[in-house]
Amino acid sequence: MNILALDTSSRHCSVCLQRESHQFIRRDDASVSHSRHLLALIQQSLDEAELCLEQLDAIAIVKGPGSFTGLRIGIAVTQGLAFAHQIPVIAVSSLAVVAAHSQQLFAQQALAVDAVLATMDARMSELYCSWYDVRSSVPQIIGREWVLKPSELHRVGELHYQEASGFLINTPVGSGPQSASTLESPTLLIVGEGLCYGDQLSLPFSDWMSSTDDLSVIAPDASHVLPLAECALAERQSIEAEQLIPSYLRDNVTS
């Protein structure tokens, strides 16, 4: 399966092209306008993979939340390419990508985690966040996505905690030890940029902090979009280019 994954939701622009079992990754970490580099990164990936756009099965794009300007650039490029070459589109939440990235780290470190509160810097002294069940191969959202101030994270987190605990206990995954009958006390962790506000968190949030530094630097990246895109394609969740819209979570522009 040939999938082109794009992320322009944060300060860094990334492209990941999957050709069958091989991945070709390009990133720009210069924190400058994505409009200057995105098309070049796409072309470099295609050249390295020896593919043309017509050979793509889908283009996966991070739809937000995130940088307003970055999201508009990524969506405009995706729509242009998809329209011109009749390519299906997969829209992925940036918070889901954060959760997917955390899953990879958990696997590498042999950590058993049931759900994560995925967080991102929303600027203007706010955070984006949402709970995700990470027991399956791809994260599954619990409840909804939020934008709020760090001082409100505990209050909203209480609600999220109740939703997450109830969801996990009542939603079995397979027949293993984490099934509905045995999962009475889910293991929860905060991941992403919200960890930088750890000193402001009280119980039970302080119990969800990890000493693993890697979890605090998790951010959206195109390479972690691919598992989500493959699952969406398998479940026939692709959309037409004209259906693609950004997810801002709020109306006031931050960047």
Secondary structure, 3 states (H helix, E strand, C coil): CEEEEEECCCCCEEEEEEECCEEEEEEECCCCCHHHCHHHHHHHHHHHHCCCHHHCCEEEEEEECCCHHHHHHHHHHHHHHHHHHCCCEEEEEHHHHHHHHHHHHHHHHCCCCCEEEEEEEEECCEEEEEEEECCCCCCEEEEEEEEECHHHHHHHHHHHHHHHHHHHHHCCCCCCCCCCCCCCCCCEEEEEHHHHHHHHCCCCHHHHCCCCHHHHHCCCCHHHCHHHHHHHHHCCCCECHHHCCCCCCCCCCCC
